[in-house]
Amino acid sequence: MSHNFANWYLGWGWFIWLGFIFLMFSSVGNWGYTYRAHQKYGQPRKEAIDILNERYARGEVTRDQYTLLKSDILKA
């Protein structure tokens, strides 16, 4: 009985192990891809007014620019 098993394993058994290894790597790769995609697109999108508020808080725009840009954003 072990002789038949040895012949089968040497003939096609490697193919089963190769398939198993391929499935393991593809599963890990798929998990990694979906994890990164959810990290990228799962976060709430910043609105233009939020970005403007952050820029004003950092001092990148003056008060006059801020009021002008804010009125333009709120019109749209």
HELIX and SHEET records of a PDB file:
HELIX    1   1 SER A    2  TRP A    8  1                                   7    
HELIX    2   2 TYR A    9  GLY A   13  3                                   5    
HELIX    3   3 TRP A   14  TYR A   41  1                                  28    
HELIX    4   4 ALA A   48  ARG A   58  1                                  11    
HELIX    5   5 ARG A   63  LYS A   75  1                                  13    
END                                                                             
